Amino acid sequence: MRSGVPLIETVEMAVDLKSRIIGLLGRSSLGANRAMYLAPCNSIHTFFMKFSLDVVFLDPEMNILKKVINVRPCRVVLGGLGAHGVLEFESGCFCVDDLNIGDKLILKNIA
């Protein structure tokens, strides 16, 4: 949410080992207004992915630490020091450019 306005309709949670390992593997799309939150997680890979991702790394308090746009399949991305979780969006389906380093995100009504 930004100033109380929802940014994404649905956030899928991957907070146990099995769901983090599977993540978005095998899917052909995540879709618009959807994201996946993985935690704890300080790096991602896109091996065996069928689509590109925009990713936002977050600290434990949900502050944005790093943004990476258009991560193509077969790549590795490190979140850096302090990264605790990551929000993954299908590339181009959400304007990650509107988010700023240091912004605090709030997850509500999660799937």
Summary of the structure (lengths in Angstrom):
residues: 111
radius of gyration: 12.6
end to end distance: 15.6
largest distance: 36.6
contacts: 318
relative contact order: 0.27
helix: 8%
strand: 36%
